[in-house]
Amino acid sequence: MHRTECCDGPSFKELHGVDSLSLRVFHSFFKAVRLHRQLMFKMLSEKEIYPGQAGCLWILGDHDGIAQRDLAKRLHVASSTVTVMLQKMEAAGAITRKTDEEDQRLTRIYLTDAGRARQKEMNEVFASFVKAAFGAMPSDDREEFDRLLGVLCSNISQEL
């Protein structure tokens, strides 16, 4: 089924060397990614969770005590960006920063009880998002979509 009514956005009527079906799939995928982001931001903002902080909470949930520089690498952002985000999270009582006892050059980040509560809220938002975005799809469609995304990721990884 061909669906283009999803949302407006950048589009190409044609691209040299690209067949029309591939171009349609590209547009549909672009729209889905944009809508994914919009819905995620909306759902997080309703809980007053900022998207960058959500990523930080997610990583800290699995890596409590991570070095600040390693957190920046995992988030794929500059250290200065992480510093600003952590200052806000520390002021909100979600994290605490401590100098590493063995290596004074490292600052380690730890979730506080308030941070764990925020992480729990964030996980509830993610669960709601997954249910809304994917749960309504029939199981066979989800299986096929998962398979197709695997193929897409493989193709992109090979190019990288």
Solvent accessible surface area in square Angstrom, and as a share of the most:
residue,aa,sasa,rsa
1,M,195,0.87
2,H,96,0.43
3,R,139,0.51
4,T,69,0.40
5,E,140,0.63
6,C,65,0.39
7,C,29,0.17
8,D,131,0.68
9,G,37,0.35
10,P,89,0.56
11,S,82,0.53
12,F,97,0.40
13,K,199,0.85
14,E,142,0.64
15,L,69,0.34
16,H,190,0.85
17,G,80,0.76
18,V,64,0.37
19,D,84,0.43
20,S,89,0.57
21,L,103,0.51
22,S,53,0.34
23,L,10,0.05
24,R,96,0.35
25,V,89,0.51
26,F,96,0.40
27,H,23,0.10
28,S,53,0.34
29,F,84,0.35
30,F,76,0.32
31,K,26,0.11
32,A,54,0.42
33,V,75,0.43
34,R,58,0.21
35,L,65,0.32
36,H,87,0.39
37,R,141,0.51
38,Q,97,0.43
39,L,62,0.31
40,M,27,0.12
41,F,73,0.30
42,K,117,0.50
43,M,31,0.14
44,L,3,0.01
45,S,68,0.44
46,E,114,0.51
47,K,88,0.37
48,E,132,0.59
49,I,3,0.01
50,Y,142,0.54
51,P,50,0.31
52,G,44,0.42
53,Q,30,0.13
54,A,3,0.03
55,G,23,0.22
56,C,0,0.00
57,L,5,0.02
58,W,143,0.50
59,I,28,0.14
60,L,1,0.00
61,G,34,0.33
62,D,107,0.56
63,H,71,0.32
64,D,62,0.32
65,G,10,0.09
66,I,16,0.08
67,A,2,0.01
68,Q,29,0.13
69,R,136,0.50
70,D,54,0.28
71,L,0,0.00
72,A,5,0.04
73,K,141,0.60
74,R,122,0.45
75,L,34,0.17
76,H,165,0.74
77,V,60,0.34
78,A,60,0.47
79,S,66,0.43
80,S,78,0.51
81,T,68,0.39
82,V,0,0.00
83,T,41,0.24
84,V,75,0.43
85,M,22,0.10
86,L,0,0.00
87,Q,95,0.42
88,K,124,0.53
89,M,4,0.02
90,E,67,0.30
91,A,95,0.73
92,A,82,0.64
93,G,31,0.30
94,A,8,0.06
95,I,4,0.02
96,T,45,0.26
97,R,64,0.23
98,K,114,0.48
99,T,74,0.43
100,D,20,0.10
101,E,161,0.72
102,E,172,0.77
103,D,35,0.18
104,Q,129,0.57
105,R,209,0.76
106,L,20,0.10
107,T,46,0.26
108,R,68,0.25
109,I,0,0.00
110,Y,67,0.26
111,L,11,0.05
112,T,39,0.23
113,D,121,0.63
114,A,51,0.39
115,G,0,0.00
116,R,111,0.41
117,A,56,0.44
118,R,66,0.24
119,Q,30,0.13
120,K,132,0.56
121,E,54,0.24
122,M,0,0.00
123,N,76,0.39
124,E,86,0.39
125,V,7,0.04
126,F,32,0.13
127,A,46,0.35
128,S,52,0.33
129,F,6,0.02
130,V,81,0.46
131,K,142,0.60
132,A,63,0.49
133,A,38,0.29
134,F,66,0.28
135,G,41,0.39
136,A,90,0.70
137,M,56,0.25
138,P,85,0.54
139,S,67,0.44
140,D,115,0.60
141,D,70,0.37
142,R,98,0.36
143,E,120,0.54
144,E,76,0.34
145,F,74,0.31
146,D,99,0.51
147,R,130,0.47
148,L,85,0.42
149,L,58,0.29
150,G,40,0.39
151,V,70,0.40
152,L,60,0.30
153,C,77,0.46
154,S,53,0.34
155,N,81,0.41
156,I,87,0.44
157,S,71,0.45
158,Q,148,0.66
159,E,156,0.70
160,L,179,0.89
